[in-house]
Amino acid sequence: MREVFQQELREVQDRLVEISTLVAVSIENATRAFNESDVSLAEAVIAEDNRIDEAALELDELAINILARQQPVARDLRIVVSALRVSASLERMGDMSEHIAQLARYRFPDKVVPKSLRSTFAELGSLDVAIARKLVELLTSGDVRIAEEIRNDDDKIDALHLSVFDKVLGETWKGGAVDTVDATLASRYHERFADHAVSIAKKMQYLATGDWVAPEL
């Protein structure tokens, strides 16, 4: 019976890795569609979000089933409960990718943001892709050093996010109302994507060390 339980826990981890891999592909394609105004790629990202949602739902059902049948305690209980929370964050990360792709689709054949902000968004996208890949590695290996790398990348994204607001609110901003809304939304989606990754990283640190890292105020 214990061996069956351990096998189910391994399946939970495998499914988390699978979902995080789907999310990594999603954000990579979404940022490319956004930066290159690739409507076909944007449509593919939007369509694939259902796959992420379904995978997250299946994982949730598995975790709830384990809780009901196995009644885990101590660290095993933390693993299953954390899996439910990680699954929710991954699903939201997929939603952020979809939102970025939707902006690319809405503005096609034009690019979403004016030329003055394109390098900033290229960097935001690159950092989110890097974070997503590191998250796959973290969920695969459990190496908490990767969690700290994700937090450091998130700090860079936060700074870029603030720079977008400074730009669109500045006196030299030449964009229209639509440009302002699009840039603000897109920046927020990138920032939220990274925030969810940090939330997952903190949960993985807690599982590995037993020390909870309180969220920053």
Secondary structure, DSSP 8 states (H G I E B T S, - for coil): -HHHHHHHHHHHHHHHHHHHHHHHHHHHHHHHHHHHT-HHHHHHHHHHHHHHHHHHHHHHHHHHHHHHHH---HHHHHHHHHHHHHHHHHHHHHHHHHHHHHHHHHHTTS-SS-HHHHHHHHHHHHHHHHHHHHHHHHHHH--HHHHHHHHHHHHHHHHHHHHHHHHHHSTT----HHHHHHHHHHHHHHHHHHHHHHHHHHHHHHHHHS-------
